[in-house]
Amino acid sequence: MELLRVTVKHNNKLIGDKIKVADTFLARFRGLMMKPGLEEGEGLLISPCNSIHMMFMRFPIDAIFLDAGNQIKALYRKLSPWIGFSSLHRDVTSVLELKAGMIDNSGVKIDDILIMERIRC
C-alpha cells in the first residue's frame, strides 16, 4: 500500500505522514464513511473531488481543498458528522480530509502549497 507524507512547502511543517489516496470510484465513494476515527498523522486524499458531505460519518474532520498544483483554495474546520458539507469548488481537483483540529494545529492558510511525497509500506 502506498501512503503520502504531506508537508507545507514554505516551512516544511508536517500535515500527515499516513495519508491514504482515494482515486478510484469506489474508494472516493466510500471515503471515511463508517470509519471509527483518524489517528494523528492519518488522512485521506480524495482525487478528483471538488465537494464533500459528511453523511454516514462518525467523527468531525478538517478538509483542505487543493487545486492541480496542490495550492490551498478552501479550508473547512471541524465539519460535523452527518450534517456537515462543503460548497462546490470549481477551482479544485482534490480534497485532503484530516483529523479535526489539524488545520489550526498546522497553521495552513489559503494559497499555501502542499508537498506530497509517496511512501512505500
The first five atom37 places (N, CA, C, CB, O) and aatype in JSON, in Angstrom:
{
  "aatype": [12, 6, 10, 10, 1, 19, 16, 19, 11, 8, 2, 2, 11, 10, 9, 7, 3, 11, 9, 11, 19, 0, 3, 16, 13, 10, 0, 1, 13, 1, 7, 10, 12, 12, 11, 14, 7, 10, 6, 6, 7, 6, 7, 10, 10, 9, 15, 14, 4, 2, 15, 9, 8, 12, 12, 13, 12, 1, 13, 14, 9, 3, 0, 9, 13, 10, 3, 0, 7, 2, 5, 9, 11, 0, 10, 18, 1, 11, 10, 15, 14, 17, 9, 7, 13, 15, 15, 10, 8, 1, 3, 19, 16, 15, 19, 10, 6, 10, 11, 0, 7, 12, 9, 3, 2, 15, 7, 19, 11, 9, 3, 3, 9, 10, 9, 12, 6, 1, 9, 1, 4],
  "atom_mask": [
    [1, 1, 1, 1, 1],
    [1, 1, 1, 1, 1],
    [1, 1, 1, 1, 1],
    [1, 1, 1, 1, 1],
    [1, 1, 1, 1, 1],
    [1, 1, 1, 1, 1],
    [1, 1, 1, 1, 1],
    [1, 1, 1, 1, 1],
    [1, 1, 1, 1, 1],
    [1, 1, 1, 1, 1],
    [1, 1, 1, 1, 1],
    [1, 1, 1, 1, 1],
    [1, 1, 1, 1, 1],
    [1, 1, 1, 1, 1],
    [1, 1, 1, 1, 1],
    [1, 1, 1, 0, 1],
    [1, 1, 1, 1, 1],
    [1, 1, 1, 1, 1],
    [1, 1, 1, 1, 1],
    [1, 1, 1, 1, 1],
    [1, 1, 1, 1, 1],
    [1, 1, 1, 1, 1],
    [1, 1, 1, 1, 1],
    [1, 1, 1, 1, 1],
    [1, 1, 1, 1, 1],
    [1, 1, 1, 1, 1],
    [1, 1, 1, 1, 1],
    [1, 1, 1, 1, 1],
    [1, 1, 1, 1, 1],
    [1, 1, 1, 1, 1],
    [1, 1, 1, 0, 1],
    [1, 1, 1, 1, 1],
    [1, 1, 1, 1, 1],
    [1, 1, 1, 1, 1],
    [1, 1, 1, 1, 1],
    [1, 1, 1, 1, 1],
    [1, 1, 1, 0, 1],
    [1, 1, 1, 1, 1],
    [1, 1, 1, 1, 1],
    [1, 1, 1, 1, 1],
    [1, 1, 1, 0, 1],
    [1, 1, 1, 1, 1],
    [1, 1, 1, 0, 1],
    [1, 1, 1, 1, 1],
    [1, 1, 1, 1, 1],
    [1, 1, 1, 1, 1],
    [1, 1, 1, 1, 1],
    [1, 1, 1, 1, 1],
    [1, 1, 1, 1, 1],
    [1, 1, 1, 1, 1],
    [1, 1, 1, 1, 1],
    [1, 1, 1, 1, 1],
    [1, 1, 1, 1, 1],
    [1, 1, 1, 1, 1],
    [1, 1, 1, 1, 1],
    [1, 1, 1, 1, 1],
    [1, 1, 1, 1, 1],
    [1, 1, 1, 1, 1],
    [1, 1, 1, 1, 1],
    [1, 1, 1, 1, 1],
    [1, 1, 1, 1, 1],
    [1, 1, 1, 1, 1],
    [1, 1, 1, 1, 1],
    [1, 1, 1, 1, 1],
    [1, 1, 1, 1, 1],
    [1, 1, 1, 1, 1],
    [1, 1, 1, 1, 1],
    [1, 1, 1, 1, 1],
    [1, 1, 1, 0, 1],
    [1, 1, 1, 1, 1],
    [1, 1, 1, 1, 1],
    [1, 1, 1, 1, 1],
    [1, 1, 1, 1, 1],
    [1, 1, 1, 1, 1],
    [1, 1, 1, 1, 1],
    [1, 1, 1, 1, 1],
    [1, 1, 1, 1, 1],
    [1, 1, 1, 1, 1],
    [1, 1, 1, 1, 1],
    [1, 1, 1, 1, 1],
    [1, 1, 1, 1, 1],
    [1, 1, 1, 1, 1],
    [1, 1, 1, 1, 1],
    [1, 1, 1, 0, 1],
    [1, 1, 1, 1, 1],
    [1, 1, 1, 1, 1],
    [1, 1, 1, 1, 1],
    [1, 1, 1, 1, 1],
    [1, 1, 1, 1, 1],
    [1, 1, 1, 1, 1],
    [1, 1, 1, 1, 1],
    [1, 1, 1, 1, 1],
    [1, 1, 1, 1, 1],
    [1, 1, 1, 1, 1],
    [1, 1, 1, 1, 1],
    [1, 1, 1, 1, 1],
    [1, 1, 1, 1, 1],
    [1, 1, 1, 1, 1],
    [1, 1, 1, 1, 1],
    [1, 1, 1, 1, 1],
    [1, 1, 1, 0, 1],
    [1, 1, 1, 1, 1],
    [1, 1, 1, 1, 1],
    [1, 1, 1, 1, 1],
    [1, 1, 1, 1, 1],
    [1, 1, 1, 1, 1],
    [1, 1, 1, 0, 1],
    [1, 1, 1, 1, 1],
    [1, 1, 1, 1, 1],
    [1, 1, 1, 1, 1],
    [1, 1, 1, 1, 1],
    [1, 1, 1, 1, 1],
    [1, 1, 1, 1, 1],
    [1, 1, 1, 1, 1],
    [1, 1, 1, 1, 1],
    [1, 1, 1, 1, 1],
    [1, 1, 1, 1, 1],
    [1, 1, 1, 1, 1],
    [1, 1, 1, 1, 1],
    [1, 1, 1, 1, 1],
    [1, 1, 1, 1, 1]
  ],
  "atom_positions": [
    [[0.84, -1.19, 0.0], [0.0, 0.0, 0.0], [0.88, 1.25, 0.0], [-0.96, 0.0, 1.23], [1.88, 1.33, 0.72]],
    [[0.51, 2.2, -0.81], [1.23, 3.47, -0.82], [0.51, 4.48, 0.05], [1.37, 4.0, -2.27], [-0.72, 4.57, 0.06]],
    [[1.3, 5.23, 0.78], [0.79, 6.34, 1.59], [1.5, 7.6, 1.17], [0.98, 6.07, 3.12], [2.53, 7.56, 0.49]],
    [[0.94, 8.74, 1.58], [1.58, 10.02, 1.31], [2.06, 10.65, 2.6], [0.61, 10.97, 0.58], [1.46, 10.49, 3.66]],
    [[3.15, 11.38, 2.48], [3.62, 12.27, 3.54], [3.36, 13.67, 3.01], [5.16, 12.03, 3.91], [3.85, 14.03, 1.94]],
    [[2.58, 14.47, 3.75], [2.18, 15.79, 3.28], [2.77, 16.85, 4.19], [0.63, 15.92, 3.23], [2.62, 16.8, 5.41]],
    [[3.46, 17.82, 3.58], [4.06, 18.93, 4.31], [3.7, 20.25, 3.63], [5.6, 18.76, 4.41], [3.29, 20.27, 2.47]],
    [[3.87, 21.34, 4.36], [3.65, 22.68, 3.83], [4.95, 23.13, 3.17], [3.2, 23.69, 4.95], [6.02, 23.05, 3.78]],
    [[4.88, 23.59, 1.93], [6.07, 23.92, 1.15], [6.94, 24.99, 1.81], [5.67, 24.38, -0.23], [8.16, 24.83, 1.87]],
    [[6.35, 26.07, 2.3], [7.17, 27.2, 2.75], [7.84, 26.99, 4.1], [6.32, 28.42, 2.83], [8.81, 27.69, 4.41]],
    [[7.37, 26.04, 4.92], [8.01, 25.84, 6.23], [8.26, 24.37, 6.58], [7.14, 26.46, 7.31], [8.74, 24.07, 7.67]],
    [[7.94, 23.47, 5.66], [8.14, 22.02, 5.84], [7.38, 21.45, 7.04], [9.61, 21.74, 6.01], [7.74, 20.4, 7.55]],
    [[6.34, 22.14, 7.48], [5.5, 21.66, 8.6], [4.76, 20.41, 8.16], [4.5, 22.77, 9.06], [4.16, 20.38, 7.09]],
    [[4.8, 19.37, 8.99], [4.14, 18.11, 8.68], [2.63, 18.23, 8.88], [4.7, 16.98, 9.54], [2.17, 18.65, 9.94]],
    [[1.87, 17.86, 7.85], [0.41, 17.8, 7.92], [-0.02, 16.37, 8.26], [-0.23, 18.26, 6.58], [-0.91, 16.17, 9.09]],
    [[0.6, 15.39, 7.64], [0.3, 14.0, 7.89], [1.32, 13.1, 7.23], [0.0, 0.0, 0.0], [1.88, 13.46, 6.19]],
    [[1.56, 11.94, 7.82], [2.51, 11.01, 7.23], [1.9, 9.63, 7.0], [3.73, 10.88, 8.13], [2.61, 8.67, 6.69]],
    [[0.58, 9.55, 7.14], [-0.15, 8.31, 6.85], [-1.42, 8.66, 6.08], [-0.5, 7.54, 8.18], [-2.52, 8.29, 6.47]],
    [[-1.23, 9.38, 4.98], [-2.36, 9.84, 4.17], [-2.63, 8.81, 3.07], [-2.07, 11.24, 3.56], [-1.78, 8.56, 2.22]],
    [[-3.82, 8.22, 3.1], [-4.23, 7.28, 2.06], [-4.78, 8.06, 0.88], [-5.28, 6.26, 2.6], [-5.23, 9.2, 1.03]],
    [[-4.75, 7.44, -0.3], [-5.24, 8.07, -1.52], [-6.5, 7.34, -2.0], [-4.15, 8.07, -2.64], [-6.49, 6.12, -2.16]],
    [[-7.56, 8.1, -2.22], [-8.8, 7.56, -2.79], [-8.92, 8.12, -4.2], [-10.06, 7.93, -1.91], [-9.37, 9.25, -4.39]],
    [[-8.51, 7.32, -5.18], [-8.51, 7.8, -6.56], [-9.27, 6.88, -7.51], [-7.09, 7.96, -7.04], [-9.15, 7.0, -8.73]],
    [[-10.05, 5.96, -6.95], [-10.95, 5.15, -7.76], [-12.38, 5.5, -7.37], [-10.67, 3.61, -7.57], [-12.62, 6.09, -6.31]],
    [[-13.33, 5.16, -8.22], [-14.72, 5.49, -7.91], [-15.14, 4.93, -6.56], [-15.65, 4.96, -9.01], [-15.71, 5.65, -5.73]],
    [[-14.87, 3.65, -6.32], [-15.28, 3.02, -5.07], [-14.58, 3.64, -3.86], [-14.98, 1.54, -5.12], [-15.24, 3.9, -2.85]],
    [[-13.29, 3.89, -3.95], [-12.55, 4.49, -2.83], [-13.04, 5.9, -2.54], [-11.04, 4.51, -3.12], [-13.15, 6.29, -1.38]],
    [[-13.34, 6.68, -3.59], [-13.86, 8.04, -3.39], [-15.25, 7.99, -2.79], [-13.89, 8.82, -4.73], [-15.57, 8.77, -1.89]],
    [[-16.09, 7.07, -3.28], [-17.45, 6.94, -2.76], [-17.44, 6.56, -1.29], [-18.23, 5.89, -3.57], [-18.18, 7.14, -0.49]],
    [[-16.61, 5.61, -0.93], [-16.54, 5.13, 0.46], [-15.89, 6.18, 1.36], [-15.75, 3.82, 0.53], [-16.37, 6.41, 2.47]],
    [[-14.81, 6.8, 0.91], [-14.13, 7.82, 1.71], [-13.87, 7.36, 3.12], [0.0, 0.0, 0.0], [-13.32, 6.28, 3.33]],
    [[-14.25, 8.17, 4.09], [-14.07, 7.83, 5.51], [-15.38, 7.39, 6.16], [-13.5, 9.02, 6.25], [-15.45, 7.25, 7.38]],
    [[-16.42, 7.17, 5.33], [-17.71, 6.78, 5.9], [-17.57, 5.5, 6.71], [-18.76, 6.58, 4.77], [-16.88, 4.56, 6.31]],
    [[-18.22, 5.48, 7.86], [-18.31, 4.33, 8.76], [-16.99, 3.98, 9.45], [-18.79, 3.15, 8.0], [-16.94, 3.0, 10.19]],
    [[-15.94, 4.74, 9.23], [-14.69, 4.51, 9.95], [-14.86, 5.03, 11.39], [-13.48, 5.21, 9.23], [-15.64, 5.96, 11.61]],
    [[-14.15, 4.45, 12.36], [-14.31, 4.89, 13.75], [-13.62, 6.21, 14.06], [-13.78, 3.83, 14.67], [-13.98, 6.87, 15.03]],
    [[-12.62, 6.62, 13.26], [-11.91, 7.87, 13.52], [-10.58, 7.88, 12.8], [0.0, 0.0, 0.0], [-10.23, 6.94, 12.08]],
    [[-9.84, 8.95, 13.0], [-8.5, 9.1, 12.44], [-7.49, 9.27, 13.57], [-8.43, 10.31, 11.47], [-7.77, 9.95, 14.56]],
    [[-6.34, 8.66, 13.43], [-5.24, 8.83, 14.38], [-4.39, 10.02, 13.93], [-4.38, 7.53, 14.49], [-4.55, 10.52, 12.81]],
    [[-3.48, 10.45, 14.8], [-2.55, 11.52, 14.43], [-1.79, 11.11, 13.17], [-1.55, 11.82, 15.6], [-1.3, 9.98, 13.06]],
    [[-1.69, 12.03, 12.23], [-0.94, 11.79, 11.0], [-1.72, 11.11, 9.9], [0.0, 0.0, 0.0], [-1.26, 11.03, 8.77]],
    [[-2.92, 10.59, 10.23], [-3.73, 9.91, 9.22], [-4.61, 10.91, 8.47], [-4.6, 8.83, 9.87], [-4.92, 11.99, 8.97]],
    [[-5.01, 10.5, 7.28], [-5.93, 11.31, 6.49], [-6.26, 10.6, 5.2], [0.0, 0.0, 0.0], [-5.83, 9.48, 4.96]],
    [[-7.04, 11.27, 4.38], [-7.45, 10.72, 3.1], [-7.42, 11.82, 2.05], [-8.86, 10.08, 3.19], [-8.04, 12.87, 2.23]],
    [[-6.71, 11.58, 0.96], [-6.69, 12.49, -0.18], [-7.65, 11.94, -1.22], [-5.24, 12.67, -0.77], [-7.43, 10.85, -1.75]],
    [[-8.72, 12.68, -1.5], [-9.72, 12.26, -2.48], [-9.49, 13.03, -3.77], [-11.18, 12.5, -1.94], [-9.49, 14.26, -3.79]],
    [[-9.27, 12.26, -4.87], [-8.96, 12.89, -6.14], [-9.49, 12.04, -7.29], [-7.43, 13.1, -6.28], [-9.26, 10.83, -7.31]],
    [[-10.2, 12.63, -8.24], [-10.66, 14.02, -8.26], [-11.83, 14.23, -7.32], [-11.05, 14.44, -9.69], [-12.6, 13.31, -7.03]],
    [[-11.95, 15.47, -6.84], [-13.03, 15.81, -5.92], [-13.11, 17.33, -5.81], [-12.79, 15.16, -4.51], [-12.09, 18.01, -5.77]],
    [[-14.34, 17.86, -5.76], [-14.5, 19.3, -5.6], [-15.57, 19.68, -4.58], [-14.83, 19.92, -6.93], [-15.88, 20.86, -4.42]],
    [[-16.14, 18.67, -3.88], [-17.06, 18.93, -2.76], [-17.18, 17.65, -1.95], [-18.47, 19.42, -3.27], [-16.93, 16.56, -2.46]],
    [[-17.56, 17.8, -0.69], [-17.72, 16.62, 0.17], [-18.96, 16.77, 1.04], [-16.47, 16.41, 1.07], [-19.49, 17.87, 1.22]],
    [[-19.42, 15.62, 1.56], [-20.52, 15.61, 2.53], [-20.09, 14.74, 3.7], [-21.86, 15.07, 1.88], [-19.1, 14.01, 3.62]],
    [[-20.82, 14.81, 4.79], [-20.47, 14.07, 6.0], [-21.49, 12.99, 6.35], [-20.32, 15.02, 7.16], [-21.53, 12.53, 7.49]],
    [[-22.32, 12.59, 5.39], [-23.28, 11.52, 5.64], [-22.54, 10.23, 6.01], [-24.18, 11.29, 4.4], [-21.51, 9.9, 5.42]],
    [[-23.07, 9.51, 6.99], [-22.52, 8.24, 7.46], [-21.14, 8.37, 8.11], [-22.44, 7.28, 6.32], [-20.44, 7.38, 8.29]],
    [[-20.77, 9.6, 8.46], [-19.5, 9.82, 9.17], [-19.76, 9.77, 10.67], [-18.86, 11.18, 8.76], [-20.81, 10.2, 11.15]],
    [[-18.79, 9.26, 11.41], [-18.92, 9.11, 12.86], [-18.14, 10.15, 13.66], [-18.48, 7.74, 13.27], [-18.24, 10.18, 14.88]],
    [[-17.38, 10.98, 12.99], [-16.49, 11.92, 13.69], [-16.29, 13.16, 12.82], [-15.11, 11.25, 14.01], [-16.43, 13.1, 11.6]],
    [[-15.95, 14.29, 13.44], [-15.7, 15.51, 12.67], [-14.34, 15.44, 11.97], [-15.78, 16.76, 13.58], [-13.44, 14.72, 12.42]],
    [[-14.2, 16.2, 10.9], [-12.92, 16.28, 10.18], [-12.64, 17.72, 9.78], [-12.93, 15.36, 8.93], [-13.53, 18.57, 9.76]],
    [[-11.39, 17.97, 9.46], [-10.98, 19.18, 8.75], [-10.79, 18.79, 7.29], [-9.66, 19.81, 9.36], [-10.39, 17.67, 7.0]],
    [[-11.08, 19.71, 6.37], [-10.92, 19.44, 4.94], [-10.16, 20.57, 4.27], [-12.3, 19.24, 4.27], [-10.47, 21.75, 4.46]],
    [[-9.17, 20.2, 3.49], [-8.35, 21.16, 2.74], [-8.59, 20.9, 1.26], [-6.82, 21.03, 3.1], [-8.33, 19.8, 0.76]],
    [[-9.09, 21.9, 0.55], [-9.39, 21.8, -0.88], [-8.2, 22.35, -1.67], [-10.7, 22.58, -1.23], [-7.74, 23.46, -1.43]],
    [[-7.72, 21.54, -2.64], [-6.5, 21.84, -3.37], [-6.72, 21.9, -4.88], [-5.44, 20.8, -3.06], [-7.55, 21.17, -5.43]],
    [[-5.98, 22.79, -5.53], [-6.03, 22.83, -6.99], [-5.01, 21.84, -7.57], [-5.76, 24.28, -7.52], [-4.39, 21.09, -6.81]],
    [[-4.83, 21.83, -8.87], [-3.95, 20.86, -9.53], [-2.49, 21.02, -9.12], [-4.07, 21.01, -11.03], [-1.71, 20.07, -9.24]],
    [[-2.11, 22.18, -8.63], [-0.74, 22.42, -8.16], [-0.6, 22.25, -6.66], [0.0, 0.0, 0.0], [0.42, 22.65, -6.09]],
    [[-1.6, 21.67, -6.02], [-1.64, 21.46, -4.56], [-1.63, 22.77, -3.76], [-0.46, 20.61, -4.13], [-1.16, 22.81, -2.63]],
    [[-2.15, 23.82, -4.38], [-2.31, 25.09, -3.67], [-3.67, 25.08, -2.97], [-2.19, 26.31, -4.66], [-4.68, 24.69, -3.56]],
    [[-3.68, 25.51, -1.72], [-4.91, 25.5, -0.92], [-5.86, 26.59, -1.41], [-4.6, 25.7, 0.58], [-5.5, 27.76, -1.48]],
    [[-7.08, 26.17, -1.75], [-8.1, 27.09, -2.23], [-9.23, 27.3, -1.23], [-8.67, 26.57, -3.52], [-9.89, 28.33, -1.26]],
    [[-9.47, 26.33, -0.33], [-10.53, 26.45, 0.68], [-10.18, 25.58, 1.87], [-11.92, 26.05, 0.08], [-9.54, 24.53, 1.74]],
    [[-10.63, 26.03, 3.05], [-10.41, 25.3, 4.29], [-11.74, 25.15, 5.02], [-9.37, 26.02, 5.19], [-12.5, 26.11, 5.14]],
    [[-12.01, 23.96, 5.51], [-13.21, 23.7, 6.32], [-12.76, 23.08, 7.63], [-14.24, 22.76, 5.56], [-12.12, 22.02, 7.65]],
    [[-13.09, 23.74, 8.72], [-12.7, 23.26, 10.04], [-13.85, 22.52, 10.71], [-12.26, 24.43, 10.92], [-15.0, 22.96, 10.67]],
    [[-13.52, 21.4, 11.31], [-14.44, 20.63, 12.15], [-15.83, 20.43, 11.53], [-14.59, 21.31, 13.49], [-16.84, 20.78, 12.13]],
    [[-15.85, 19.88, 10.32], [-17.12, 19.54, 9.69], [-17.82, 18.48, 10.55], [-16.92, 19.02, 8.22], [-17.22, 17.46, 10.9]],
    [[-19.06, 18.72, 10.88], [-19.81, 17.85, 11.79], [-20.25, 16.56, 11.12], [-21.02, 18.58, 12.34], [-20.65, 16.57, 9.95]],
    [[-20.18, 15.43, 11.85], [-20.69, 14.18, 11.3], [-22.17, 14.31, 10.93], [-20.5, 13.02, 12.31], [-22.92, 15.02, 11.59]],
    [[-22.56, 13.63, 9.87], [-23.92, 13.55, 9.36], [-24.43, 14.84, 8.74], [-24.83, 13.14, 10.45], [-25.09, 14.79, 7.7]],
    [[-24.16, 16.0, 9.33], [-24.79, 17.23, 8.84], [-23.83, 18.17, 8.11], [-25.41, 17.97, 9.98], [-24.28, 19.1, 7.45]],
    [[-22.53, 17.94, 8.21], [-21.57, 18.83, 7.57], [-21.51, 18.61, 6.06], [0.0, 0.0, 0.0], [-21.76, 17.51, 5.57]],
    [[-21.17, 19.66, 5.36], [-20.96, 19.57, 3.91], [-20.14, 20.77, 3.47], [-22.32, 19.51, 3.14], [-20.0, 21.74, 4.2]],
    [[-19.6, 20.69, 2.26], [-18.85, 21.81, 1.7], [-19.61, 22.37, 0.51], [-17.42, 21.37, 1.28], [-20.53, 21.75, -0.01]],
    [[-19.2, 23.53, 0.11], [-19.68, 24.1, -1.15], [-18.99, 23.38, -2.29], [-19.42, 25.65, -1.22], [-18.0, 22.68, -2.08]],
    [[-19.52, 23.54, -3.49], [-18.87, 23.05, -4.69], [-17.79, 24.05, -5.07], [-19.9, 22.84, -5.86], [-18.06, 25.24, -5.19]],
    [[-16.56, 23.57, -5.26], [-15.43, 24.43, -5.62], [-14.95, 24.04, -7.01], [-14.27, 24.31, -4.59], [-14.33, 23.0, -7.18]],
    [[-15.23, 24.86, -7.98], [-14.87, 24.55, -9.36], [-13.37, 24.68, -9.62], [-15.64, 25.46, -10.31], [-12.87, 24.17, -10.62]],
    [[-12.65, 25.35, -8.74], [-11.21, 25.58, -8.95], [-10.33, 24.56, -8.23], [-10.85, 26.97, -8.5], [-9.13, 24.78, -8.12]],
    [[-10.9, 23.46, -7.73], [-10.1, 22.46, -7.03], [-10.17, 21.11, -7.75], [-10.58, 22.32, -5.58], [-11.1, 20.84, -8.51]],
    [[-9.17, 20.27, -7.47], [-9.12, 18.95, -8.05], [-9.08, 17.84, -7.01], [-7.93, 18.83, -8.96], [-9.3, 16.67, -7.33]],
    [[-8.79, 18.2, -5.75], [-8.71, 17.18, -4.71], [-9.04, 17.79, -3.35], [-7.31, 16.54, -4.68], [-9.01, 19.0, -3.16]],
    [[-9.35, 16.88, -2.4], [-9.66, 17.29, -1.03], [-8.87, 16.4, -0.09], [-11.19, 17.19, -0.74], [-8.87, 15.17, -0.22]],
    [[-8.2, 17.02, 0.86], [-7.46, 16.32, 1.89], [-8.28, 16.35, 3.17], [-6.05, 16.96, 2.11], [-8.51, 17.41, 3.74]],
    [[-8.74, 15.17, 3.61], [-9.53, 15.06, 4.83], [-8.61, 14.64, 5.97], [-10.7, 14.04, 4.66], [-7.86, 13.67, 5.86]],
    [[-8.69, 15.39, 7.08], [-7.77, 15.2, 8.2], [-8.53, 15.16, 9.53], [-6.72, 16.31, 8.23], [-9.7, 15.54, 9.6]],
    [[-7.85, 14.71, 10.56], [-8.41, 14.73, 11.9], [-8.79, 16.17, 12.25], [-7.39, 14.15, 12.93], [-8.03, 17.1, 11.97]],
    [[-9.94, 16.35, 12.87], [-10.4, 17.69, 13.25], [-9.34, 18.37, 14.11], [-11.75, 17.62, 14.01], [-8.78, 17.77, 15.02]],
    [[-9.09, 19.64, 13.8], [-8.1, 20.42, 14.53], [-6.77, 20.56, 13.81], [0.0, 0.0, 0.0], [-5.95, 21.39, 14.19]],
    [[-6.54, 19.76, 12.76], [-5.25, 19.79, 12.07], [-5.01, 21.08, 11.3], [-5.16, 18.63, 11.13], [-3.87, 21.51, 11.15]],
    [[-6.06, 21.71, 10.8], [-5.86, 22.99, 10.1], [-5.27, 24.01, 11.07], [-7.2, 23.52, 9.5], [-4.29, 24.68, 10.75]],
    [[-5.87, 24.13, 12.23], [-5.37, 25.09, 13.21], [-4.01, 24.67, 13.77], [-6.36, 25.25, 14.36], [-3.14, 25.52, 13.96]],
    [[-3.81, 23.38, 14.02], [-2.53, 22.89, 14.56], [-1.38, 23.13, 13.59], [-2.63, 21.41, 14.89], [-0.26, 23.42, 14.01]],
    [[-1.65, 23.0, 12.3], [-0.59, 23.15, 11.3], [-0.38, 24.6, 10.88], [-0.9, 22.31, 10.09], [0.68, 24.96, 10.38]],
    [[-1.4, 25.43, 11.07], [-1.29, 26.83, 10.68], [-1.4, 27.07, 9.18], [0.0, 0.0, 0.0], [-1.04, 28.15, 8.7]],
    [[-1.89, 26.08, 8.42], [-2.02, 26.29, 6.98], [-3.07, 27.35, 6.69], [-2.39, 24.98, 6.27], [-3.99, 27.58, 7.47]],
    [[-2.91, 27.99, 5.53], [-3.86, 29.04, 5.13], [-4.06, 28.98, 3.63], [-3.35, 30.45, 5.57], [-3.32, 28.32, 2.9]],
    [[-5.08, 29.7, 3.18], [-5.37, 29.8, 1.75], [-4.1, 30.25, 1.02], [-6.55, 30.8, 1.49], [-3.38, 31.12, 1.5]],
    [[-3.85, 29.66, -0.14], [-2.72, 29.92, -1.04], [-1.43, 29.2, -0.65], [-2.46, 31.38, -1.11], [-0.49, 29.21, -1.43]],
    [[-1.35, 28.58, 0.56], [-0.18, 27.74, 0.86], [-0.16, 26.58, -0.15], [-0.23, 27.2, 2.34], [-1.2, 26.19, -0.67]],
    [[1.01, 26.06, -0.4], [1.18, 24.92, -1.3], [1.63, 23.73, -0.46], [2.22, 25.24, -2.43], [2.52, 23.85, 0.39]],
    [[1.02, 22.58, -0.71], [1.38, 21.36, 0.0], [2.26, 20.48, -0.88], [0.12, 20.59, 0.43], [2.06, 20.37, -2.09]],
    [[3.24, 19.85, -0.26], [4.13, 18.9, -0.92], [3.67, 17.5, -0.53], [5.64, 19.13, -0.52], [3.49, 17.21, 0.65]],
    [[3.48, 16.64, -1.52], [3.02, 15.27, -1.29], [4.07, 14.3, -1.78], [1.66, 15.0, -1.98], [4.38, 14.25, -2.97]],
    [[4.61, 13.54, -0.84], [5.64, 12.55, -1.16], [5.07, 11.16, -0.95], [6.92, 12.77, -0.3], [4.49, 10.88, 0.1]],
    [[5.24, 10.29, -1.91], [4.76, 8.91, -1.79], [5.7, 8.13, -0.87], [4.67, 8.23, -3.18], [6.92, 8.26, -0.94]],
    [[5.09, 7.32, 0.0], [5.83, 6.48, 0.94], [5.39, 5.04, 0.66], [5.55, 6.9, 2.46], [4.2, 4.76, 0.53]],
    [[6.33, 4.14, 0.58], [6.03, 2.71, 0.4], [5.99, 2.05, 1.76], [7.07, 2.02, -0.52], [6.86, 2.27, 2.6]],
    [[4.95, 1.23, 1.97], [4.82, 0.48, 3.23], [5.08, -0.98, 2.99], [3.44, 0.67, 3.85], [5.02, -1.78, 3.93]]
  ]
}
